[in-house]
Amino acid sequence: MTEIQYEVREQDLFAFNEHLLQESKPMQKAMRRHQVTIPGLLSIAVLVLWFYYQESSTAIIFMALAVAWAALAPRYFRWSTRRQLNRLYTEEEKVSVMGRYTLRIEPSHLVEVGPNGNASNVAWSELLRVELTAKYAFIFLSLNTALVVPRDTVSQGDLHEFVRLADERISAAE
């Protein structure tokens, strides 16, 4: 019986939604457009201004605008997304979700014990997969729902061993 204990903070509430958005094709397309296409068009305007009109001061301003756009667009998208996601939760919901959690692997199911002490069981056949990122482990309950385990708040247990065993149980249940 493998067990991990971790804490969910406010920023962890939004991690899964941000992860889904970063992996989505429409979001990747929009990011490419804002990081490459628009600065590229501005760069063409810079070349026209520089070589055709001999207008160096305006060309420098346009180039600075292109570089700033390419650098700041992703940050703006992340800020805007977090702001929209923050509106999804009331303060009471945030407080009720945050706290110390325990996940335990048992032969027939995964047990989650929340901060209030209530335990819930999820059968291995109901889980889709486990996905690791640099900062989080996501245990997918459905395509748009997951248990979020922040790597840096795991206080007890071995996260890598837990993920390996959970992945084996999910594969065996399919």
C-alpha positions as CSV (number, residue, x, y, z in Angstrom):
1,M,0.0,0.0,0.0
2,T,1.8,3.1,-1.3
3,E,0.7,6.5,0.0
4,I,1.7,10.1,-0.6
5,Q,0.7,13.2,1.3
6,Y,0.7,16.7,-0.3
7,E,-0.7,20.1,0.1
8,V,-2.9,22.0,-2.4
9,R,-2.4,25.8,-2.6
10,E,-4.4,28.4,-4.4
11,Q,-2.1,28.5,-7.4
12,D,-2.5,24.7,-7.7
13,L,-6.2,25.1,-8.3
14,F,-5.6,26.6,-11.8
15,A,-2.6,24.3,-12.8
16,F,-4.7,21.6,-14.5
17,N,-6.8,24.1,-16.5
18,E,-3.7,25.9,-17.6
19,H,-2.1,22.6,-18.6
20,L,-5.2,21.7,-20.7
21,L,-5.1,25.1,-22.4
22,Q,-1.4,24.8,-23.2
23,E,-1.9,21.4,-24.7
24,S,-4.9,22.4,-26.8
25,K,-4.4,23.0,-30.6
26,P,-6.4,26.2,-30.8
27,M,-4.4,27.8,-28.0
28,Q,-1.1,26.7,-29.5
29,K,-2.3,28.2,-32.8
30,A,-3.2,31.5,-31.1
31,M,0.2,31.6,-29.3
32,R,2.1,31.0,-32.6
33,R,0.1,33.8,-34.2
34,H,1.0,36.2,-31.4
35,Q,4.6,35.1,-31.0
36,V,5.5,34.7,-34.7
37,T,3.0,36.0,-37.2
38,I,2.3,39.5,-35.8
39,P,6.0,40.2,-34.9
40,G,6.9,38.9,-38.4
41,L,4.4,41.4,-40.1
42,L,5.8,44.2,-37.9
43,S,9.3,43.2,-39.0
44,I,8.3,43.4,-42.7
45,A,7.0,46.9,-41.9
46,V,10.4,47.7,-40.3
47,L,12.2,46.6,-43.5
48,V,9.9,48.7,-45.7
49,L,10.4,51.7,-43.4
50,W,14.1,51.2,-43.2
51,F,15.0,50.5,-46.8
52,Y,12.2,52.2,-48.8
53,Y,11.4,55.3,-46.8
54,Q,14.8,55.7,-45.0
55,E,12.8,56.3,-41.8
56,S,15.1,54.8,-39.1
57,S,13.5,56.2,-36.0
58,T,10.0,54.8,-36.9
59,A,11.6,51.5,-38.0
60,I,13.3,51.2,-34.6
61,I,10.0,51.9,-32.8
62,F,8.3,49.2,-34.9
63,M,11.1,46.7,-34.2
64,A,10.9,47.4,-30.5
65,L,7.1,46.9,-30.7
66,A,7.6,43.5,-32.5
67,V,10.1,42.3,-29.9
68,A,7.9,43.4,-27.0
69,W,4.8,41.8,-28.6
70,A,6.6,38.5,-29.1
71,A,7.9,38.5,-25.5
72,L,4.9,39.8,-23.7
73,A,2.0,38.1,-25.5
74,P,2.5,34.7,-23.7
75,R,2.6,36.5,-20.3
76,Y,-0.6,38.4,-21.1
77,F,-2.4,35.2,-22.1
78,R,-1.3,33.4,-18.9
79,W,-2.4,36.4,-16.8
80,S,-5.8,36.7,-18.6
81,T,-6.3,32.9,-18.3
82,R,-5.6,32.9,-14.5
83,R,-7.9,35.9,-14.0
84,Q,-10.7,34.1,-15.8
85,L,-10.1,30.9,-13.9
86,N,-10.0,32.7,-10.7
87,R,-13.6,33.9,-11.3
88,L,-14.7,30.3,-11.5
89,Y,-14.1,29.7,-7.7
90,T,-15.7,31.6,-4.8
91,E,-13.6,32.2,-1.8
92,E,-15.5,29.5,0.1
93,E,-14.7,27.0,-2.6
94,K,-11.1,27.9,-2.6
95,V,-10.8,27.5,1.1
96,S,-12.6,24.2,1.1
97,V,-10.3,22.7,-1.7
98,M,-7.0,23.9,-0.3
99,G,-5.2,21.9,2.4
100,R,-3.4,18.7,3.0
101,Y,-4.4,15.6,1.0
102,T,-3.5,12.0,1.2
103,L,-3.6,9.6,-1.8
104,R,-3.3,5.9,-1.1
105,I,-3.1,3.0,-3.6
106,E,-5.1,0.0,-2.6
107,P,-5.6,-3.1,-4.8
108,S,-9.1,-2.2,-6.1
109,H,-9.1,1.6,-5.9
110,L,-7.4,4.8,-5.3
111,V,-8.3,6.4,-1.9
112,E,-8.2,10.2,-1.5
113,V,-8.4,11.7,2.0
114,G,-9.2,15.4,1.9
115,P,-8.3,18.2,4.3
116,N,-11.6,17.7,6.2
117,G,-10.8,14.0,6.7
118,N,-13.4,12.6,4.3
119,A,-12.2,9.8,2.2
120,S,-13.4,9.0,-1.4
121,N,-12.6,5.9,-3.4
122,V,-12.1,5.8,-7.2
123,A,-11.9,2.5,-8.9
124,W,-8.8,2.0,-11.1
125,S,-11.1,1.3,-14.1
126,E,-12.5,4.9,-13.8
127,L,-9.1,6.5,-14.0
128,L,-7.7,7.4,-17.5
129,R,-4.0,8.0,-17.0
130,V,-1.3,9.7,-14.9
131,E,0.6,12.5,-16.5
132,L,3.8,14.1,-15.0
133,T,4.9,17.7,-15.8
134,A,7.8,19.6,-14.3
135,K,5.7,20.9,-11.4
136,Y,2.7,18.6,-11.2
137,A,1.4,15.1,-11.4
138,F,-2.1,14.9,-12.9
139,I,-4.3,11.9,-12.3
140,F,-7.0,12.1,-14.9
141,L,-10.5,11.2,-13.7
142,S,-11.9,12.2,-17.1
143,L,-10.7,14.2,-20.1
144,N,-11.3,17.5,-18.3
145,T,-11.0,16.5,-14.6
146,A,-8.0,15.4,-12.7
147,L,-6.5,15.2,-9.2
148,V,-3.6,17.7,-9.1
149,V,-0.5,16.7,-7.1
150,P,2.0,19.6,-6.8
151,R,5.5,18.0,-6.8
152,D,7.0,20.6,-4.4
153,T,4.4,20.1,-1.6
154,V,4.7,16.3,-1.4
155,S,5.7,15.8,2.3
156,Q,5.4,12.1,2.7
157,G,6.0,9.2,0.3
158,D,7.8,8.9,-3.0
159,L,5.9,10.5,-5.9
160,H,7.7,8.7,-8.6
161,E,7.0,5.3,-7.0
162,F,3.4,6.3,-6.5
163,V,3.0,7.4,-10.1
164,R,4.6,4.2,-11.4
165,L,2.3,2.0,-9.3
166,A,-0.8,4.0,-10.1
167,D,0.0,3.8,-13.8
168,E,0.4,0.0,-13.5
169,R,-3.0,-0.3,-11.8
170,I,-4.7,1.8,-14.4
171,S,-3.2,-0.2,-17.2
172,A,-4.1,-3.5,-15.6
173,A,-7.8,-2.3,-15.1
174,E,-8.2,-1.5,-18.8
